[in-house]
Amino acid sequence: MPLLSCTTSGGDASGPNSGSRSGFSTRYENPSATDQKPATFLRNRKLPETAAQALNTLVALDQQIMLISRSCDGGTEPTPPG
């Protein structure tokens, strides 16, 4: 069964989602063709956003932590960051 994984990459990353924000936020990477259905499931139900919101109510951070929804290309193991 194809899966998408959520990984974290900490702190002061540059780019469109950076800035003075702190706490958990989300980003989606483009899924592979085999992961289209799971990606649609995650996006439609806003599961990563819900997780980030729950974490933000529990933990106060002084930096941004990005929860990245990344395609596993139809596999069951998450793709390593990088």
Secondary structure, 3 states (H helix, E strand, C coil): CCCEEEEEEECCCCCCCCCCCCEEEEEECCCCHHHHHHHHHHHHHCHHHHHHHHHHHHCCCCCEEEEEEEECCCCCCCCCCC
